[in-house]
């Protein structure tokens, strides 16, 4: 549903986005109770969910919140990461951090533009 909402418009986009949001929320609830914060599937879900909020729902604050929370939770338990998933987990953590850096710089630029426009 998320990918449908990327190219649909109007009411069908809203419906697809709503269905995707429900699915992401359900998956996030399961992942947070069943998987450790460093698990690649949990991290990948957080990465995709944050991108969904940023790109589809146009909610950069919520996107940053999800990405930062996932990154911080994983960092706190990095020492428990097993060798098997270390590479995958750290790669996804890097992507979360890259998105946070990009998104926060975008927000700073937008707020700076807003200040300039008022002058």
Residue pairs with C-beta under 8 A, 6 or more apart in sequence:
1 16
1 17
1 19
1 20
1 23
2 16
2 17
2 20
2 23
2 24
2 48
2 52
2 56
4 12
4 16
4 20
5 13
5 16
5 17
5 20
5 56
6 55
6 56
8 16
17 56
17 57
20 52
20 56
21 52
21 57
24 45
24 48
24 49
24 52
27 45
27 49
28 45
28 46
28 49
31 39
31 41
31 42
31 45
31 46
32 42
35 41
35 42
36 42
36 77
36 80
37 43
37 70
37 73
37 74
37 76
37 77
38 74
38 77
38 78
38 80
38 81
38 85
38 89
39 85
39 89
40 85
40 88
40 89
40 92
42 70
43 70
43 74
43 89
43 92
43 93
43 96
44 92
46 66
46 67
46 69
46 70
46 96
47 67
47 70
47 92
47 95
47 96
47 99
49 66
50 63
50 64
50 66
50 67
50 70
50 96
50 99
51 63
51 99
52 63
53 59
53 60
53 62
53 63
53 66
54 60
54 63
54 99
54 103
60 103
60 106
60 107
63 99
63 103
64 100
64 103
64 104
64 107
67 96
67 99
67 100
67 103
68 96
68 100
70 96
71 93
71 96
71 97
71 100
74 89
74 93
75 93
81 89
81 90
